[in-house]
Amino acid sequence: MNRRGIALLLTMAVLLTLGVIATTGVTLAIREADLGRTALADAKARAAAEAAVAEGFQGWSRGIAPVVAGDSVAFPVRPLPGAVFGSLTLHSLGGPILALRGLGEAVGPNGVVLSKSHIELLIRLDSAVADSVVYPRAITRGWRRIP
């Protein structure tokens, strides 16, 4: 073999190695960007669900709360900045105990739901206030009997 043949072969091997490294780098960069967008959509959906639950703790009219066990009342969906929507549902578990369910959705540019997040808290309705607004009280989680 002559030296030019070996140099050409080594040059081709080096270029092939550099091409594989570049392709791997671009593929990883694209994947990382996709993961970042997914994480951002998850965080937005979680924040929307938390905002819906926080809004529920501000109280509502006494006549809205479901009374019969198994009944549910859905509050209107609230659009938030950045194509994010939060909704709140009250679900009666019997007596003054209800489940406060928050749902958050992050929506993409085509109207496709990118991420959803659910939060559910047990609440107790206290009517100690004389006005027509009911304020919920969170029931802490743990091994204790619900009064």
ROTOR-959532 format. One line per 4 residues: number of its first residue (from 1); their letters; for each residue x, y, z of N, C-alpha, C. Coordinates in pm, 1 decimal. Layout:
BEGIN
NUM> a> X Y Z X Y Z X Y Z; ...
//
This chain:
BEGIN
1> mnrr> 83.9 -118.8 0.0 0.0 0.0 0.0 87.5 123.8 0.0; 39.7 223.7 -65.6 115.0 348.3 -63.2 62.4 438.6 47.9; 134.8 544.0 75.6 100.2 634.0 186.8 -26.1 714.1 159.8; -51.6 744.6 35.5 -172.5 821.0 5.4 -297.5 738.3 34.7
5> gial> -295.9 613.1 10.6 -410.0 526.1 38.2 -438.5 516.8 187.4; -333.5 509.5 267.7 -350.7 504.2 413.0 -400.1 638.6 465.3; -348.2 747.7 414.4 -391.3 880.9 457.7 -538.3 902.5 423.1; -579.1 859.1 304.3 -719.4 873.0 265.5 -808.6 788.5 356.8
9> lltm> -765.3 667.6 386.4 -841.9 579.8 474.2 -853.2 638.5 614.7; -743.9 691.8 669.0 -747.1 754.8 801.6 -833.9 880.5 801.1; -826.0 958.4 695.8 -908.2 1079.8 685.4 -1056.0 1043.1 682.0; -1091.4 941.0 607.5 -1230.5 898.4 600.6 -1278.2 846.7 737.5
13> avll> -1193.8 775.1 808.7 -1230.6 725.2 941.3 -1252.4 840.1 1039.1; -1165.1 940.8 1033.7 -1178.7 1058.0 1121.8 -1305.6 1135.3 1087.2; -1333.8 1155.5 958.9 -1455.4 1226.7 918.4 -1581.0 1148.8 958.5; -1578.3 1018.1 946.2 -1691.1 936.0 988.8 -1712.2 948.0 1139.6
17> tlgv> -1604.7 945.3 1216.5 -1614.3 960.2 1362.3 -1669.7 1096.8 1399.5; -1622.7 1202.8 1333.7 -1673.3 1337.4 1360.3 -1820.5 1349.1 1320.9; -1859.8 1283.4 1213.3 -2000.1 1284.7 1171.5 -2089.7 1216.1 1272.8; -2044.4 1104.2 1326.9 -2122.1 1033.9 1429.7 -2133.7 1119.8 1555.0
21> iatt> -2024.1 1184.3 1593.7 -2026.8 1271.6 1712.4 -2122.7 1388.7 1690.3; -2118.2 1450.9 1573.3 -2206.7 1563.9 1544.1 -2353.1 1520.3 1541.4; -2379.9 1407.0 1478.1 -2517.5 1356.6 1472.1 -2569.9 1324.6 1611.8; -2487.4 1264.5 1694.3 -2527.4 1234.5 1831.6 -2554.9 1362.9 1909.1
25> gvtl> -2471.2 1463.3 1891.7 -2491.5 1590.9 1961.0 -2621.4 1658.8 1919.9; -2651.1 1659.9 1791.4 -2775.1 1721.7 1743.3 -2896.4 1643.8 1793.8; -2889.4 1512.0 1789.7 -2999.9 1429.2 1838.2 -3025.0 1453.0 1986.7; -2919.4 1459.0 2064.7 -2935.3 1485.3 2208.3 -2989.1 1625.2 2235.2
29> aire> -2948.2 1722.5 2157.4 -2998.3 1858.9 2174.9 -3148.0 1867.1 2143.9; -3191.0 1799.1 2038.4 -3333.3 1798.4 2004.5 -3413.5 1728.8 2113.6; -3362.8 1617.9 2161.6 -3431.5 1543.8 2268.1 -3440.4 1626.7 2396.3; -3332.4 1695.0 2429.8 -3330.8 1779.4 2549.8 -3432.0 1893.5 2538.2
33> adlg> -3444.5 1952.7 2420.2 -3542.5 2060.0 2399.3 -3685.2 2006.5 2415.0; -3711.0 1886.5 2361.9 -3843.1 1825.8 2377.6 -3874.3 1796.8 2524.1; -3776.2 1745.2 2596.7 -3796.4 1718.5 2739.2 -3820.4 1847.4 2817.4; -3751.5 1953.6 2779.1 -3772.1 2082.3 2845.0 -3911.8 2135.8 2820.7
37> rtal> -3961.0 2124.3 2696.5 -4097.4 2168.3 2666.6 -4200.4 2085.2 2743.2; -4176.7 1956.0 2754.4 -4268.2 1869.8 2829.1 -4267.8 1906.5 2977.3; -4151.2 1929.4 3033.9 -4142.7 1968.0 3175.4 -4212.1 2101.9 3199.9; -4198.1 2195.5 3106.5 -4264.1 2325.0 3119.5 -4416.0 2309.6 3112.4
41> adak> -4464.3 2225.5 3021.2 -4608.1 2201.6 3010.9 -4660.5 2135.5 3137.9; -4586.0 2041.7 3194.4 -4626.1 1977.3 3319.9 -4633.2 2078.6 3433.9; -4535.8 2166.5 3441.0 -4534.3 2268.0 3547.2 -4650.6 2365.5 3531.3; -4681.2 2404.2 3407.9 -4794.5 2494.5 3384.3 -4926.3 2428.1 3422.4
45> araa> -4943.1 2300.9 3386.5 -5066.4 2230.2 3419.4 -5081.2 2215.7 3571.2; -4972.9 2184.0 3639.4 -4976.7 2171.4 3785.5 -5011.7 2305.0 3851.1; -4953.8 2412.5 3801.2 -4982.6 2545.2 3855.3 -5128.7 2583.1 3832.1; -5184.5 2546.6 3717.1 -5325.1 2576.1 3689.0 -5416.9 2498.0 3782.6
49> aeaa> -5383.1 2371.5 3810.3 -5463.2 2292.1 3903.5 -5455.2 2350.4 4044.4; -5335.8 2391.8 4085.3 -5320.0 2453.4 4217.3 -5394.8 2586.1 4225.5; -5395.2 2663.1 4117.2 -5467.9 2789.9 4115.5 -5617.9 2766.4 4127.2; -5668.1 2662.2 4061.9 -5810.7 2630.1 4071.0 -5848.7 2591.5 4214.0
53> vaeg> -5765.5 2510.9 4278.7 -5792.9 2471.3 4417.5 -5783.1 2592.3 4510.4; -5684.8 2677.7 4488.2 -5671.0 2797.8 4571.2 -5792.2 2888.7 4555.2; -5843.3 2896.4 4434.7 -5963.8 2977.1 4412.8 -6083.3 2916.6 4485.2; -6088.0 2784.2 4492.2 -6196.5 2718.6 4564.5 -6195.5 2749.3 4712.7
57> fqgw> -6077.4 2771.1 4768.8 -6068.1 2803.1 4911.4 -6111.5 2945.8 4943.1; -6142.5 3025.5 4841.6 -6193.4 3160.3 4865.5 -6342.0 3159.0 4896.9; -6404.5 3043.1 4881.3 -6544.4 3028.9 4917.4 -6636.7 3038.4 4797.6; -6763.1 2998.7 4819.6 -6863.7 3004.3 4715.1 -6999.6 3019.7 4780.8
61> srgi> -7099.0 3042.2 4701.3 -7234.1 3062.3 4751.1 -7286.4 2934.9 4817.3; -7363.1 2951.9 4922.7 -7412.0 2838.9 5000.8 -7497.3 2743.8 4916.6; -7570.9 2792.2 4821.9 -7659.9 2708.4 4742.1 -7590.3 2624.9 4636.6; -7463.7 2648.6 4611.0 -7391.4 2577.4 4506.0 -7342.3 2440.6 4552.0
65> apvv> -7306.4 2427.1 4677.4 -7243.9 2304.0 4726.8 -7337.6 2184.4 4712.4; -7287.0 2072.1 4659.1 -7370.5 1952.1 4647.7 -7399.5 1894.3 4785.8; -7519.1 1840.1 4803.0 -7561.2 1790.0 4933.4 -7563.4 1637.5 4936.6; -7615.9 1575.2 4832.9 -7631.3 1429.7 4828.0 -7497.2 1366.1 4793.2
69> agds> -7463.4 1259.1 4863.4 -7337.1 1189.7 4836.7 -7332.8 1140.6 4692.5; -7222.1 1169.2 4625.5 -7204.8 1129.8 4486.1 -7231.8 1240.8 4387.1; -7299.3 1347.2 4430.4 -7325.7 1459.8 4341.2 -7199.8 1543.7 4322.5; -7190.1 1608.2 4208.5 -7076.3 1694.8 4177.8 -7124.5 1826.7 4120.8
73> vafp> -7047.9 1928.8 4144.1 -7072.7 2060.5 4086.5 -6942.6 2107.2 4023.1; -6948.2 2142.6 3895.5 -6830.0 2191.5 3824.8 -6837.5 2343.2 3812.3; -6730.9 2408.9 3847.9 -6720.9 2552.8 3831.7 -6674.1 2582.6 3689.7; -6696.5 2703.2 3640.1 -6653.1 2735.4 3503.9 -6500.8 2724.6 3488.8
77> vrpl> -6459.1 2684.2 3369.3 -6316.4 2672.0 3338.6 -6257.6 2812.1 3327.3; -6141.2 2830.6 3389.5 -6075.7 2961.8 3386.7 -5952.7 2956.5 3298.0; -5951.9 3039.5 3194.6 -5828.6 3046.8 3113.7 -5723.4 3128.0 3187.8; -5601.8 3082.3 3183.0 -5489.0 3151.3 3244.7 -5391.6 3190.5 3135.4
81> pgav> -5300.9 3281.7 3162.0 -5204.6 3321.4 3058.5 -5118.1 3204.5 3011.7; -5087.5 3203.9 2883.3 -4997.7 3102.3 2829.2 -5068.8 2975.6 2786.2; -5193.4 2983.8 2737.5 -5269.9 2868.8 2689.5 -5280.4 2760.6 2796.1; -5317.7 2802.2 2917.5 -5333.9 2711.0 3030.1 -5474.5 2731.6 3085.9
85> fgsl> -5538.7 2621.2 3123.7 -5674.6 2627.9 3174.9 -5683.3 2551.7 3305.7; -5759.7 2609.4 3400.1 -5780.6 2544.5 3528.4 -5928.7 2530.0 3554.8; -5969.0 2415.4 3607.9 -6109.2 2394.6 3641.2 -6120.0 2334.4 3780.2; -6235.5 2356.2 3840.7 -6259.1 2312.8 3978.2 -6390.5 2236.4 3984.2
89> tlhs> -6391.0 2125.6 4057.1 -6511.2 2045.2 4076.2 -6525.2 2011.5 4223.8; -6647.0 2024.8 4274.6 -6680.0 1982.6 4410.4 -6753.5 1850.2 4400.6; -6711.0 1753.2 4476.8 -6775.2 1622.1 4476.3 -6813.5 1588.6 4619.5; -6942.5 1567.4 4641.2 -6991.8 1538.0 4775.3 -6961.4 1394.1 4813.9
93> lggp> -6907.2 1377.5 4933.6 -6878.9 1244.1 4986.2 -6976.3 1207.2 5097.2; -7068.5 1296.3 5125.1 -7167.7 1273.2 5229.5 -7146.8 1367.3 5346.1; -7254.4 1428.7 5389.9 -7246.5 1522.5 5500.9 -7166.7 1646.1 5462.9; -7089.0 1698.5 5558.3 -7012.2 1819.3 5528.0 -6877.6 1791.3 5461.1
97> ilal> -6849.9 1665.2 5427.5 -6721.2 1628.0 5368.7 -6733.8 1627.0 5216.6; -6644.7 1697.8 5151.7 -6642.7 1704.2 5005.7 -6500.7 1683.7 4955.7; -6490.1 1649.4 4828.2 -6360.1 1642.9 4761.4 -6351.9 1764.5 4669.6; -6247.7 1839.3 4685.5 -6222.3 1956.0 4601.4 -6120.2 1913.2 4496.9
101> rglg> -6163.0 1906.0 4369.7 -6077.6 1853.9 4263.3 -6039.7 1964.5 4166.6; -5910.4 1985.2 4153.6 -5859.2 2082.9 4058.3 -5796.4 2012.0 3940.2; -5824.5 2061.8 3820.2 -5767.4 2005.9 3698.3 -5699.6 2119.1 3622.5; -5575.9 2096.8 3584.6 -5502.7 2193.9 3504.3 -5463.2 2132.1 3371.9
105> eavg> -5474.6 2209.9 3264.7 -5437.9 2162.9 3131.7 -5351.8 2267.6 3063.4; -5240.9 2222.5 3007.4 -5156.7 2307.9 2923.6 -5183.9 2267.5 2779.3; -5217.6 2367.1 2696.4 -5258.4 2341.4 2558.8 -5153.1 2396.1 2463.7; -5124.7 2320.3 2358.6 -5027.4 2359.8 2258.2 -5087.3 2454.7 2155.6
109> pngv> -5007.6 2497.0 2057.7 -5054.3 2593.8 1958.9 -5166.3 2540.4 1869.4; -5176.5 2410.0 1850.2 -5280.4 2352.9 1764.5 -5404.1 2313.1 1843.1; -5410.6 2348.2 1969.8 -5522.8 2309.6 2054.3 -5508.2 2171.4 2113.4; -5393.3 2110.2 2096.4 -5367.6 1977.0 2150.1 -5326.9 1990.5 2296.2
113> vlsk> -5385.3 1907.8 2382.1 -5350.6 1910.1 2524.0 -5212.2 1848.8 2541.0; -5117.9 1929.0 2591.2 -4981.3 1882.7 2610.9 -4962.9 1812.0 2743.8; -5034.4 1860.2 2846.0 -5018.1 1802.0 2978.4 -5142.5 1827.9 3061.8; -5172.7 1732.9 3150.7 -5282.8 1747.9 3246.1 -5229.5 1719.4 3385.7
117> shie> -5289.9 1786.7 3482.9 -5253.1 1762.9 3621.9 -5378.9 1768.2 3707.7; -5390.9 1673.6 3799.8 -5506.5 1664.8 3888.9 -5459.8 1683.2 4032.8; -5540.1 1756.7 4109.2 -5517.7 1770.3 4252.4 -5652.2 1746.8 4320.1; -5652.4 1669.2 4425.0 -5775.6 1644.6 4498.5 -5747.8 1658.3 4647.6
121> llir> -5831.1 1735.7 4713.6 -5819.0 1756.4 4857.8 -5952.7 1727.1 4924.2; -5946.8 1666.2 5040.6 -6067.3 1650.1 5120.5 -6090.8 1778.8 5197.2; -6215.9 1824.8 5194.9 -6249.5 1948.0 5267.4 -6373.9 1923.8 5352.6; -6388.4 2010.1 5449.0 -6506.1 2010.0 5535.4 -6567.7 2148.2 5524.8
125> ldsa> -6698.6 2152.1 5507.7 -6767.1 2280.0 5499.3 -6806.4 2325.6 5638.1; -6760.8 2443.2 5674.1 -6796.8 2503.8 5801.4 -6887.5 2622.4 5772.4; -6998.4 2626.5 5840.5 -7092.3 2736.6 5818.1 -7102.3 2824.2 5941.5; -6990.4 2852.5 6004.7 -6990.6 2935.5 6124.6 -7016.2 3081.6 6090.0
129> vads> -6986.1 3120.3 5965.8 -7006.5 3258.4 5924.3 -7152.8 3276.0 5885.3; -7210.7 3388.6 5924.2 -7353.6 3409.8 5902.8 -7387.5 3451.6 5759.4; -7289.1 3492.2 5679.0 -7321.9 3538.5 5543.8 -7352.1 3419.5 5452.0; -7379.6 3446.3 5326.5 -7421.6 3340.5 5234.3 -7304.4 3272.0 5164.9
133> vvyp> -7181.2 3298.0 5207.8 -7064.0 3236.3 5146.6 -7014.4 3122.8 5235.0; -6984.7 3008.5 5173.1 -6933.2 2892.3 5245.1 -6782.3 2887.8 5225.4; -6709.8 2871.8 5333.9 -6563.8 2863.2 5327.3 -6519.7 2721.5 5364.6; -6447.3 2654.9 5276.6 -6404.2 2518.6 5307.9 -6283.5 2518.3 5400.8
137> rait> -6269.1 2408.1 5472.5 -6153.1 2388.0 5558.6 -6089.0 2256.7 5517.6; -5960.7 2258.4 5489.3 -5890.8 2138.3 5444.5 -5881.5 2037.4 5557.5; -5900.2 1911.5 5522.8 -5881.4 1802.2 5617.5 -5740.4 1750.3 5594.7; -5659.4 1756.1 5698.1 -5521.6 1711.6 5682.9 -5518.3 1562.2 5658.7
141> rgwr> -5424.0 1521.2 5579.4 -5410.0 1379.0 5547.7 -5341.9 1307.8 5663.1; -5370.9 1183.9 5674.6 -5310.1 1105.5 5780.9 -5408.1 1004.6 5833.8; -5367.2 928.5 5931.6 -5449.6 824.1 5987.1 -5529.1 876.8 6105.1; -5634.0 948.9 6074.9 -5723.9 991.2 6181.2 -5865.9 987.1 6128.0
145> rip> -5958.1 972.1 6218.5 -6098.8 961.1 6180.3 -6149.1 1097.0 6135.5; -6224.9 1098.6 6025.9 -6284.2 1224.0 5979.0 -6409.1 1248.6 6061.3; -6417.9 1364.2 6129.9 -6535.0 1389.6 6215.8 -6660.6 1413.5 6134.4
//
